[in-house]
Amino acid sequence: MSCPDCFKGGVHHEHGTATGKEETLYGKNCYIASAPASSTSKSAILFLTDAYGLDLINNKLLADKYAAQTGFKVVVPDIIPGGPAPIYLMNTMYEVTAPVAWLDIWGQLRRISAIFVAITTMVPFMYRAAPAGAYPHVLKFARAMRADLPAGAKMGVAGFCWGGFGSTKLCTETAVEGGSEKLIDAQYCGHPSGLTVPDMVLDAVSKLKVPYSMAIGGEDFVLGKAQVLQTEAALKQKVGEPEENNYEIRSYPVSLFEGMDVSCAALLMHK
């Protein structure tokens, strides 16, 4: 949510049809991707979406993939205050950032119009749906979801962009307020938005020793290379080497996380 690219992308209708179902859980409409019938696992993953929420089929398709590959139930709550960002912003942001020749009058007019739409849509969204402001709702939902899991089951969380703030902060929480049992058993985030680094990541990794994985683009606008290096250095100094302490920050040449989209589940099963 902190840069134009956060609102760009594609809608993956051609990649299949969502196979889960929508129902109300703990007062929120949710998309639920059930584990395959062959799975005996009772564990679950809380999926915190990007700014487009349940309106973007990509999020539902990824939840289906998580469930199919891990054998866990995946719950995707519609938890963004006031609702997700409108899908049309994808096309709007391409209009804003596409090259236009100076003498292309109609092109310049289209860009000016797109800029107006982007500002009048994004600014109100960022104000009402700031990740920090939404976090109490995320925490309440996560604790309710954890409480409903059977004994011995584990719960992971995956957060993308908007959801990365909540997934990171949930690592510092106990299953019940004032308790000692950790709320989350493993965490994965991709291109997390709104983090205060290195402090939030240090807390997430060190407070309750939750396995923590982050994927970040090498030219990410939200967390630049200097901030990533600073965070990695702080983690090594305070917590130790990643291989010995169940955390990782993976930086990629481009903002693509293919091959990392089941990291949360992998950490959860390992733990």
C-alpha positions in Angstrom: 0.0 0.0 0.0 3.0 2.3 0.2 3.8 2.5 -3.5 1.9 2.5 -6.9 3.0 -1.1 -7.6 1.0 -2.2 -4.5 -2.1 -1.5 -6.5 -0.9 -3.0 -9.8 -1.1 -6.6 -11.1 -3.4 -8.9 -12.9 -6.6 -10.8 -12.2 -6.0 -14.5 -12.6 -9.4 -15.8 -13.8 -7.6 -17.9 -16.4 -5.8 -19.9 -13.7 -9.0 -21.7 -12.6 -12.1 -21.4 -10.5 -12.0 -20.9 -6.7 -13.1 -24.2 -5.1 -13.7 -23.0 -1.5 -16.8 -21.6 0.1 -17.7 -18.3 1.8 -19.3 -18.3 5.2 -19.4 -16.1 8.3 -16.8 -16.8 11.0 -16.5 -14.7 14.2 -18.5 -11.9 12.7 -16.6 -11.7 9.4 -17.3 -13.0 5.9 -14.6 -15.5 5.1 -13.4 -17.6 2.2 -12.5 -21.0 3.4 -10.4 -23.4 1.4 -10.9 -26.9 2.9 -8.2 -29.4 3.2 -8.4 -32.4 0.8 -10.6 -35.3 1.9 -7.5 -37.4 2.3 -5.9 -35.1 4.9 -6.1 -36.0 8.5 -4.6 -32.7 9.7 -6.6 -30.4 12.0 -4.2 -27.5 11.6 -5.1 -24.2 9.9 -3.6 -21.2 8.1 -5.0 -17.6 8.6 -4.5 -15.8 5.3 -4.4 -12.0 5.5 -4.7 -10.6 2.0 -3.4 -7.6 0.1 -5.4 -4.5 -0.3 -7.9 -6.1 -2.7 -9.1 -8.7 -0.2 -11.7 -11.2 -1.2 -12.7 -9.2 -4.3 -9.5 -10.4 -6.0 -9.8 -14.1 -7.1 -6.0 -14.4 -7.0 -6.3 -14.5 -3.2 -8.9 -17.3 -3.3 -6.9 -19.3 -5.8 -3.8 -19.0 -3.6 -5.7 -20.1 -0.6 -6.9 -23.2 -2.5 -3.3 -24.0 -3.4 -2.2 -23.7 0.2 -5.0 -26.1 1.3 -4.2 -28.6 -1.5 -0.5 -28.7 -1.0 -0.4 -28.7 2.8 -3.6 -30.5 3.9 -4.5 -27.6 6.2 -7.7 -25.6 6.2 -7.1 -22.0 5.0 -9.3 -19.2 6.3 -9.3 -15.8 4.4 -11.3 -13.2 6.4 -12.8 -10.1 4.8 -11.3 -8.0 7.5 -10.2 -4.7 5.8 -12.1 -1.8 7.5 -14.6 -0.4 5.1 -13.9 -3.1 2.5 -11.0 -3.7 0.1 -9.6 -1.4 -2.5 -11.6 -1.5 -5.8 -10.2 -3.8 -8.5 -10.4 -1.0 -11.1 -7.4 0.6 -9.4 -5.1 -1.9 -11.2 -6.0 -0.4 -14.5 -5.9 3.1 -13.0 -2.3 2.7 -11.7 -1.2 1.4 -15.1 -2.6 4.5 -16.7 -0.8 6.7 -14.1 2.6 5.0 -14.6 2.6 4.2 -18.3 5.0 6.3 -20.5 3.2 9.1 -22.4 4.8 11.3 -25.0 4.7 15.0 -24.0 2.9 15.9 -27.3 0.3 13.2 -26.9 -2.5 15.4 -25.6 -5.1 12.7 -25.2 -2.6 10.5 -23.5 -1.7 13.3 -21.1 -5.4 14.0 -20.4 -6.0 10.3 -19.7 -3.1 10.3 -17.3 -4.4 13.4 -15.5 -7.8 11.7 -15.2 -6.2 8.5 -13.8 -4.1 10.5 -11.3 -7.3 12.1 -10.0 -9.1 8.8 -9.7 -6.1 7.2 -8.0 -5.8 10.0 -5.4 -9.5 10.2 -4.6 -9.6 6.4 -4.2 -6.3 5.6 -2.6 -6.1 8.4 0.0 -9.5 7.5 1.6 -8.6 3.8 1.5 -5.2 4.3 3.3 -6.9 6.5 5.9 -9.7 4.1 6.8 -7.8 0.8 6.2 -4.3 1.5 7.7 -2.9 -1.8 8.8 -2.1 -0.6 12.3 -5.6 0.7 12.8 -7.1 -2.6 11.6 -4.9 -4.7 13.8 -7.2 -5.0 16.8 -9.8 -6.7 14.5 -7.1 -9.0 13.1 -6.0 -10.0 16.6 -9.6 -10.6 17.8 -10.3 -12.8 14.8 -7.0 -14.8 15.1 -7.6 -15.5 18.8 -11.2 -16.7 18.1 -9.9 -18.9 15.3 -7.2 -20.4 17.5 -9.6 -21.1 20.3 -11.7 -23.2 17.9 -8.9 -25.5 16.8 -8.8 -28.9 18.4 -6.1 -29.9 20.9 -2.7 -30.5 19.2 -3.6 -28.5 16.1 -1.3 -25.7 14.9 -2.1 -22.4 13.4 0.1 -20.5 10.9 -0.5 -17.0 9.3 0.4 -15.7 5.9 0.2 -12.0 5.1 0.6 -10.2 1.8 1.3 -6.5 1.5 -1.6 -5.0 3.6 -1.7 -8.3 5.5 2.0 -8.4 6.3 1.7 -6.0 9.2 -0.9 -8.1 10.9 0.9 -11.4 10.3 4.1 -10.0 11.7 2.6 -8.5 14.8 0.5 -11.6 15.5 3.8 -13.4 16.2 4.2 -11.4 19.4 0.7 -12.3 20.8 -0.4 -15.1 23.1 -3.4 -17.3 22.4 -5.4 -15.6 25.1 -4.7 -12.1 26.6 -2.4 -12.5 29.6 -1.6 -16.1 28.8 1.7 -17.8 28.0 0.9 -20.0 25.0 1.8 -18.4 21.7 -1.0 -17.5 19.3 0.9 -18.3 16.0 3.0 -21.4 15.3 4.6 -20.0 12.1 4.5 -16.9 10.0 5.1 -16.0 6.3 4.7 -12.6 4.7 5.4 -11.3 1.2 6.1 -7.6 0.5 4.8 -6.6 4.0 3.4 -3.1 4.2 3.5 -0.7 7.2 6.2 -2.4 9.2 8.5 -0.4 11.5 11.9 -2.1 10.9 13.9 -3.5 12.4 11.9 -3.3 15.6 8.7 -5.1 14.5 10.6 -8.0 12.9 12.9 -8.3 15.9 9.9 -8.6 18.2 8.2 -11.1 15.9 11.2 -13.4 15.9 12.5 -13.0 19.4 9.5 -12.6 21.7 7.8 -16.0 21.4 10.3 -17.7 19.0 7.7 -18.0 16.2 9.3 -19.3 13.0 9.3 -16.3 10.7 9.7 -16.0 6.9 9.7 -12.9 4.8 9.9 -12.6 1.0 10.8 -9.2 -0.4 11.6 -7.8 -3.9 15.1 -6.7 -4.4 13.8 -3.3 -5.6 10.9 -3.1 -3.2 9.6 0.5 -2.5 8.3 -0.5 0.9 11.4 -2.1 2.3 14.5 -0.9 0.5 17.8 -2.8 0.3 19.3 -0.7 3.1 16.3 -1.4 5.4 16.5 -5.1 4.7 20.2 -5.3 5.4 19.6 -3.3 8.6 16.9 -5.7 9.7 19.1 -8.8 8.9 22.0 -7.3 10.8 19.8 -6.5 13.8 18.4 -10.0 13.8 21.8 -11.6 13.7 23.0 -9.4 16.6 20.0 -9.9 18.8 18.8 -13.4 17.9 21.6 -15.1 16.1 22.1 -16.8 12.7 18.9 -17.5 10.8 19.6 -21.2 10.3 19.8 -21.8 14.0 16.8 -19.6 15.0 14.0 -20.4 12.5 13.8 -17.1 10.6 14.6 -16.0 7.1 14.4 -12.9 4.9 14.6 -13.8 1.3 15.2 -11.0 -1.2 14.5 -11.6 -4.9 15.7 -9.7 -8.0 12.0 -8.9 -8.9 8.9 -8.8 -6.8 7.9 -12.4 -7.6 7.4 -14.9 -4.8 6.8 -18.0 -6.8 8.2 -21.0 -5.0 7.9 -19.2 -1.7 4.1 -19.2 -1.4 3.9 -22.2 0.9 6.7 -21.1 3.3 4.3 -20.6 6.2 2.9 -24.1 5.8 6.4 -25.6 5.5 7.6 -23.8 8.7 4.4 -24.9 10.4 4.9 -28.6 9.6 8.6 -28.4 10.4 7.9 -26.9 13.8 
